[in-house]
């Protein structure tokens, strides 16, 4: 299949059409994006990601531009077509997810190493939203939903933390917010590269929580030890990581009842 579109931003000589030869999409596909291998006119091996615009991924391309391949797949260009984002990206080869390649404790080390590289002060006049915006939305969603299945006092404490933690952080960095072992792929340029970021600016102690949420066994058996391990690998405040984990468990508990026991 041959895909062609007009570049959304003209260069100084004027915009030029870009042409990609695109293969069959990767299976199984995702919920929000269509992704397929592609090759550009000069033979570069890419991935074409076409996804509908939604709030979580609003600044994916902006984040990838800031990181510029440092720990994450490199963005080649980006186009917004009505409600669709079109992202030609560096192809990660062989592309196996970290989750299928190493034991969970080794994945912890890779995740922490990538997060520490991705965290950096946001550039001046950046477009990224503050983490507190997402947390306030989650808190309001929880309070407007059905009664919590957990102790009401725990629920109030967790939602209060969801609002206060992003506000009282003394450090504000560019966050990935969705880095876990399924969103890290084996590559040739580097052993592992992050994909599918959902950038916000906020407390770095929040960022390991998604990785922990993807490991039900350790999350249920010893969440404190898991949080302390990630905090140690990241050299951040272990107490804040534990508080973030608790707050997120409260918020997620209506949809994942097992989290009420964490």
C-alpha positions in Angstrom: 0.0 0.0 0.0 1.3 3.4 -0.9 0.4 6.3 1.5 1.0 9.9 0.6 0.0 13.1 2.4 1.0 16.7 2.3 3.3 17.8 5.1 1.4 20.0 7.6 4.4 22.3 8.0 6.1 23.9 5.1 9.8 24.3 5.2 11.5 27.4 3.9 11.3 26.1 0.3 7.7 25.2 0.6 6.0 22.0 1.8 6.6 18.8 -0.2 4.5 15.6 -0.2 5.9 12.7 1.7 5.5 9.2 0.4 5.7 6.0 2.4 5.4 2.4 1.4 3.4 0.7 4.2 3.2 -3.0 5.0 0.5 -5.0 6.8 -0.3 -3.7 10.3 1.1 -5.2 13.4 -1.1 -7.7 15.2 -2.7 -7.6 17.6 -3.5 -4.0 17.1 -4.0 -1.4 19.8 -7.2 0.3 20.9 -6.3 3.8 19.9 -3.8 3.5 17.0 -3.2 1.6 13.7 0.5 0.8 13.5 2.4 -0.8 10.5 6.0 -1.1 9.2 6.8 1.5 6.5 9.7 2.6 4.3 10.3 6.1 3.1 11.5 7.3 -0.3 15.1 6.9 0.7 14.7 3.5 2.1 14.6 4.2 5.8 12.8 1.5 7.9 10.1 3.2 9.9 6.9 2.6 11.7 3.7 4.5 10.7 1.4 5.2 13.7 -2.0 6.5 12.9 -4.2 7.2 15.8 -7.3 9.2 16.8 -6.6 12.2 18.9 -7.4 11.7 22.6 -6.4 13.6 25.7 -3.8 11.1 27.1 -1.8 11.2 23.9 -2.2 14.8 23.1 1.5 15.7 23.3 3.1 12.4 22.3 4.9 14.0 19.3 6.0 17.0 21.4 7.6 14.7 24.0 9.3 12.6 21.4 10.7 15.8 19.9 12.2 16.8 23.2 13.8 13.4 23.8 15.0 13.2 20.2 15.9 9.5 20.4 17.5 9.7 23.9 15.9 6.6 25.4 12.8 6.7 23.2 12.0 5.9 19.6 12.9 8.8 17.4 10.1 10.8 15.8 10.7 11.6 12.1 7.8 14.0 11.5 4.3 14.5 12.7 1.0 15.5 11.1 -2.4 16.3 12.5 -5.2 15.6 10.1 -8.6 16.6 11.6 -8.9 14.2 14.6 -6.1 11.9 13.5 -2.4 12.0 14.4 0.0 10.6 11.9 3.5 9.7 13.2 6.3 8.2 11.2 8.6 6.8 13.8 11.9 5.0 14.1 11.4 1.2 13.7 12.6 -0.8 16.7 14.2 -4.0 15.4 13.8 -6.8 16.5 11.0 -5.1 18.4 10.3 -7.6 21.1 8.7 -6.1 24.2 10.7 -6.0 27.3 8.0 -8.0 29.1 8.7 -11.1 26.9 12.4 -10.9 27.1 13.6 -10.6 30.7 12.3 -11.5 34.2 10.3 -8.9 36.1 13.2 -7.8 38.3 15.4 -7.2 35.3 12.6 -5.2 33.7 12.6 -3.0 36.8 16.2 -2.0 36.1 15.5 -1.2 32.4 12.4 0.8 33.2 14.3 2.8 35.9 17.2 3.4 33.6 15.0 4.8 30.8 12.9 6.9 33.2 16.0 8.6 34.6 17.1 9.5 31.0 13.7 10.7 30.0 13.2 13.0 33.1 14.5 16.5 32.3 13.3 20.0 32.9 10.7 20.9 30.3 11.8 23.4 27.7 10.7 27.1 27.8 7.2 27.7 26.5 6.5 24.0 26.4 3.0 22.7 25.5 2.9 20.0 28.2 0.1 19.9 30.7 0.8 19.7 34.5 0.3 16.3 36.1 -2.1 17.9 38.6 -4.6 18.4 35.7 -4.8 14.7 35.1 -5.0 13.9 38.8 -7.7 16.5 39.4 -9.7 14.9 36.6 -9.3 11.4 38.1 -10.3 12.6 41.5 -13.5 14.3 40.2 -14.3 11.1 38.1 -13.9 8.9 41.2 -16.1 11.2 43.4 -18.8 11.3 40.7 -18.8 7.5 40.3 -20.5 4.8 42.2 -19.7 4.3 45.9 -16.2 2.9 46.5 -15.8 -0.8 47.2 -13.2 0.0 49.8 -13.3 1.6 53.2 -14.7 5.2 52.8 -11.9 6.6 55.0 -9.2 5.0 52.8 -11.0 6.3 49.7 -11.1 9.9 51.0 -7.4 9.7 51.9 -6.4 8.3 48.6 -8.3 10.9 46.6 -7.0 13.7 48.8 -3.5 12.5 48.0 -4.3 12.3 44.3 -5.0 16.1 44.5 -2.2 17.1 46.9 0.8 15.0 45.7 1.2 16.8 42.4 0.9 20.2 44.1 3.5 19.7 46.8 6.3 18.2 44.8 9.5 20.1 44.9 10.6 18.8 41.5 8.9 19.2 38.2 10.2 17.2 35.2 9.0 16.0 31.9 7.2 12.7 32.6 6.4 9.7 30.4 3.5 8.6 32.6 2.9 5.3 30.7 6.3 3.5 30.8 6.0 -0.2 31.4 7.5 -3.4 30.0 5.0 -3.6 27.2 5.9 -0.1 26.0 9.7 -0.8 25.8 11.0 -2.5 22.7 14.2 -4.2 21.8 16.1 -2.1 19.2 19.5 -2.0 17.4 20.5 1.6 18.0 20.1 1.0 21.7 19.2 -2.2 23.6 15.8 -0.8 24.6 13.7 2.1 23.5 10.5 3.6 25.0 7.4 4.0 22.9 3.9 5.4 23.3 4.7 8.1 25.9 1.9 10.3 27.3 3.9 13.3 28.5 3.0 15.6 31.4 5.1 17.7 33.7 5.2 16.9 37.4 6.6 14.8 40.2 9.0 12.1 39.1 7.9 9.9 42.0 4.6 9.4 40.1 6.3 7.9 37.0 7.1 4.3 38.1 3.5 3.6 39.1 2.3 2.4 35.7 5.1 -0.1 35.6 4.1 -1.4 39.0 0.4 -1.5 38.0 1.4 -3.9 35.2 2.8 -6.5 37.6 -0.2 -7.8 39.6 1.8 -10.5 41.4 4.2 -8.2 43.1 1.6 -5.5 43.5 -0.6 -7.9 45.5 2.1 -9.8 47.5 4.4 -7.0 48.7 3.5 -3.5 47.3 5.7 -1.7 49.8 8.8 -3.7 48.8 8.0 -3.2 45.1 7.6 0.6 45.6 10.8 0.8 47.7 12.7 -1.1 45.0 11.6 1.2 42.3 12.4 4.2 44.4 15.9 2.9 45.1 16.6 2.2 41.4 15.3 5.7 40.5 17.0 7.5 43.5 13.7 9.2 44.5 11.8 9.5 47.8 10.4 6.1 48.6 7.6 7.5 50.8 6.3 9.6 47.9 6.4 6.6 45.6 4.4 4.6 48.1 1.8 7.4 48.5 1.4 7.8 44.7 0.9 4.0 44.5 -1.7 4.1 47.2 -3.5 7.1 45.6 -3.6 5.3 42.2 -4.8 2.1 43.8 -7.8 3.9 45.3 -8.6 5.6 42.0 -8.4 2.4 40.0 -10.2 0.2 42.6 -13.7 0.5 41.1 -12.4 -1.1 37.9 -9.8 -3.4 39.5 -11.2 -4.7 42.8 -8.0 -6.5 43.7 -6.4 -3.1 44.2 -8.6 -2.6 47.2 -6.4 -5.2 49.0 -3.1 -3.5 48.1 
